[in-house]
Amino acid sequence: MSNKTFMMIKPDAVERGLIGDILKDITDAGFKIIALKLTQISINEAQTFYSVHKERPFFNELTSYMSRSPIVAAFLEKDNAVSDFRKLIGDTDPSTADEGTIRKKYAISKGENSVHGSDSDDNALIEASFHFSGREILS
């Protein structure tokens, strides 16, 4: 089990000025930010990042959404980081997410759910490597 996870604040939340609120929720939950950047990914980069979903019907909508405006990428550290972060963000669908979770508080819909969190230790490292070079991550 790793003590690191990757997260993104998605375009809908960035567009609505929620970066500070979401980062505060994350740090208030005990996560340490060890890498952080505001960036915009191209449609090709979004397609690469979400390639595991390429056969799913929502793939084109997802990649268009993720490349439409800036995102915030972050690498986080905390004991049980992946599972604790998944609990903090809540269900993909904000209508079924637990009260107090990030998606319950900020998401617009299942498709525009404001944040991404890695679903495994392995994916956390893969996703962080996609967005950050080694020198951008604090040790």
Secondary structure, DSSP 4 states (H G I P E B T S, - for coil): --SEEEEEE-HHHHHTT-HHHHHHHHHHTTPEEEEEEEE---HHHHHHHTGGGTTSTTHHHHHHHHTSS-EEEEEEE-TTHHHHHHHHH--SSTTTSPTTSHHHHH--SSSS-SEEE-SSHHHHHHHHHHH--GGGS--
